[in-house]
């Protein structure tokens, strides 16, 4: 399943197809916290996965992710640090 299909399934945008762009806004307003996490993970992380931590995109994505208190940022940081340490040794 492609990213577009995953995103469409997550937001269920066919629900308001007849409303056009306003329908998308209505559906986005109905998203649950879990739906938003799926979207952030599938779109945000995939789009900005190569952004350095100091890039504005990475800072914004981290802030958004942390605001949900569901995405384990510290776990990812520890995992990446372990990979980096392994490379250096």
N, C-alpha and C positions, 0 to 999 in steps of 0.2 A: 504494500500500500504506500503510495507516494505521500509526500508532505502535505500537498494540497488536499488530498482525500482525508488524511488524518485531521487536519485543521477543520475541514468542512464537517466531519463527523463530530468533532469536539464542540463546535459552536452551533451545529444544527442549522446552518443558514438557509436550508430549503424551507424552513418553517415560515419565513417571511419573504419568500421569493417575489411574490406579487407586489410587495411594498418597496422594492428596489433598495437603494442605499439607506433609506430610513429604516427598513426592515433589519438590515445588518446592525444598525445602532440599537434597535429594540432588543435584538438577540444578545448583543454584547452586554447590555444592561442586565440581562437575566442570568449571565454566567455565574456559576458557583466558584468558590475558591479553588476547588479541585480542577475545574475546567480551565481556569486561568493558569494554574501550574502546568497543565498539559500544553497549553499554548506557549507559555514561556519556554518550556523545555524543548518543544519541537521546533519552534520558530526562532526564539531568541538565542538559545545556546547554539543551535546549528548555524545561525547567521553570524554570530560573533565569537565562535569558538577559538579563532586565532587572534582575537584582539588581546593585546597586552593588558595587564591589570590597571595600568595607568591611563589607558585610552578612555575617552569620555563614554564611548559605547559600553565598555566593560564596566565602568563605574555605575552607569545607569542600570545596566542589566543586573548587577549585583544588588543595588539598592532595591530594585523591583522584586527580585527574588527573596531578599531578606524580609521584605514587608509581609510576605505570606507566612513566615515561620513554619514552612513545610519543607522547603528545599534545603537539604543539609549542606550549606556552603562550607562549613568547617570540615566536614568529612571529605569533600572534594579537594579542599586545600591541603589537608593532611596526606591524601592519596597522591596528589601531584608533587608534594614535597618529598615523599618517599621515592617516587620515580626519579626526581631530579637528583636526590642524594645518591641513588643507586648509579646514576650516570656518572656522577663525579668521582665515585670510588672505584 
